[in-house]
Amino acid sequence: MTKKKSKRLSRDQALNRVFLIARWVETVTTDAVRLKAVIKAANHTSRTAAFSETDNLTYATIMRSLRIRMVLILATLYEIPTPRSGQSVANRLNSSDTASIPLLVRLLRQKRVRSRLAVFASHLPELWGSSTAGDAAKVVTEAIDQAVAQYERLSRDPIGKAGAKKLKNYRDTVLAHSSFKAFALFTDSDTKPTSEELLILIETAEAIVASAILAIDGKGIDFGQIEERELKDALEFWSFASAPN
């Protein structure tokens, strides 16, 4: 079957998608950072708490649920729509309403998007913490370069690359559907995302999204501070939850 010719997005359509996708991935990445803090606090508590056998079972169930939630979040963040029959990759991506990091980076790579965002910043340099139009435009282009570089670095990292590859298959086969393949995937360490892989994917998402949001609207996001605040609250919660009756 001959693939249909790709229909290019207009500049305004591309920019509108950049703004929409950025807002969503910022929200989802913030959720991932908070969840990471909760998991860290739970792991810390488990090393010091005197859990009973029943407590251990409950703890294990909670941790499994948190891990599943993390896999779902990351699968959403790194989603790349698969072309349908007879459809080119470009057509599929241009027609998709998926809001994910790969699609955001794809748009930010485009010269017309980069230049327009730089123009926006040059008109309101104070929002980008700059005193001149040229300085604001430079902040934008450098932030875009950082976002793209972080994404490309992930593709060269064998651990992160392996984790990203596992996410979709694990989510679709194990978590979203009842497949006879699910049990093997659920127990096989070669197909199940590891904690190290998930951590690399989270931290890469933080770096990409922080740079992208800075480029798009001049807002500085410190995911480290968000995690620190959430970790403090989570440690207090787990301390209370693990206290002897």
Order of alpha helices (4+ residues) and beta strands (2+ residues): alpha-alpha-alpha-alpha-alpha-alpha-alpha-alpha-alpha-alpha
